[in-house]
C-alpha cells in the first residue's frame, strides 16, 4: 500500500506512525541539481525538429535548468534576501521548458522580449 497524507483529525494517526516514511530531498549543490535535472530529462527532449533553433533551444534549456538549480539551492538560506518564499518546483521547470519550446516552434524569430 502506497499512502501519502497530510495530518487530518479524521485520519487514524497510528496508520501514519506505523508506516515507513520516505522523503525525497533535492540534491545538494548546483552541480548535483543540474545533473539530476538532465538525468530526469529524456535525451530526445533536447532535440528539435527545426534545425535553426537547435542551438538556442539547448542554451535556453540549460538557462532554465540553471535557474531552477539556483532557486532550489537558495531555499536553504530561508528568508535571507527573499521577500516571499517560492519553490520553483520540477513542475514549474517543466512548464517553463514547454513554454520556451512553444515560443521557438511557433515563431519565425526568437521572441526574447516574451521569453524574459
C-alpha positions in Angstrom: 0.0 0.0 0.0 1.4 3.4 -1.0 -0.1 6.2 1.0 0.5 9.9 1.2 -1.4 12.0 3.6 -1.5 15.3 5.4 -2.4 15.1 9.1 -6.2 15.3 9.5 -8.4 14.8 12.5 -10.5 12.1 10.8 -7.5 10.0 9.7 -6.1 7.5 12.2 -2.7 8.6 13.4 -1.4 5.0 14.1 -1.5 4.3 10.4 0.9 7.1 9.8 3.1 6.3 12.8 3.5 2.6 11.9 4.2 3.1 8.3 7.6 3.5 6.6 8.4 7.1 5.9 10.2 8.1 2.6 11.1 11.6 1.7 12.6 12.9 -1.5 15.1 15.7 -0.9 16.6 17.9 -3.6 20.2 17.3 -4.3 22.8 19.4 -2.5 24.7 21.9 -4.7 24.2 23.4 -8.1 26.1 20.7 -10.0 24.2 17.8 -8.4 20.9 19.6 -9.1 21.8 20.2 -12.7 22.9 16.6 -13.1 19.6 15.4 -11.7 17.6 17.7 -13.9 19.4 16.4 -17.0 19.1 12.8 -15.8 15.4 13.1 -15.5 15.1 14.6 -18.9 14.9 12.2 -21.9 17.6 12.8 -24.4 15.0 13.2 -27.2 13.7 16.3 -25.4 16.9 18.2 -26.2 16.4 17.6 -30.0 14.4 20.0 -32.1 13.0 19.0 -35.5 13.7 22.5 -36.7 17.5 22.8 -37.3 17.7 26.6 -37.0 16.5 26.6 -33.4 18.6 23.6 -32.2 21.4 25.6 -30.5 19.2 28.3 -29.0 16.9 25.5 -27.6 19.8 23.8 -25.8 21.0 27.1 -24.4 17.5 28.0 -23.2 17.0 24.6 -21.6 20.4 25.0 -19.8 19.5 28.5 -18.6 16.1 27.4 -17.3 17.7 24.4 -15.6 20.4 26.5 -14.0 17.8 29.0 -12.8 15.9 26.0 -11.2 19.1 24.8 -9.6 19.8 28.2 -8.1 16.3 28.6 -6.7 16.5 25.1 -5.2 19.8 25.8 -3.6 18.8 29.2 -2.4 15.9 27.7 -0.3 18.3 26.6 2.4 19.1 30.3 3.3 15.4 30.9 4.2 14.2 34.4 4.3 17.6 36.0 3.8 17.4 38.0 0.7 13.9 36.9 -0.3 10.7 38.8 0.3 8.4 35.8 -0.5 9.4 32.2 -0.2 8.7 30.4 -3.5 9.8 27.0 -4.6 10.5 26.7 -8.3 9.4 23.1 -8.4 10.0 20.5 -11.0 6.5 21.1 -12.4 7.4 24.8 -12.8 10.6 23.8 -14.6 8.6 21.6 -17.0 6.1 24.3 -17.7 8.9 26.8 -18.4 10.6 24.5 -20.8 7.3 23.7 -22.6 6.6 27.4 -23.0 10.1 28.1 -24.4 9.7 25.2 -26.8 6.3 26.6 -27.9 7.9 30.0 -28.5 10.7 28.5 -30.6 8.4 26.3 -32.7 5.6 28.8 -33.4 7.7 32.0 -34.1 9.9 32.7 -37.1 12.5 34.6 -34.9 13.3 34.2 -31.2 10.9 36.3 -29.2 13.4 37.4 -26.5 11.0 40.1 -25.1 8.4 37.5 -24.4 10.8 34.9 -23.0 12.2 37.3 -20.4 
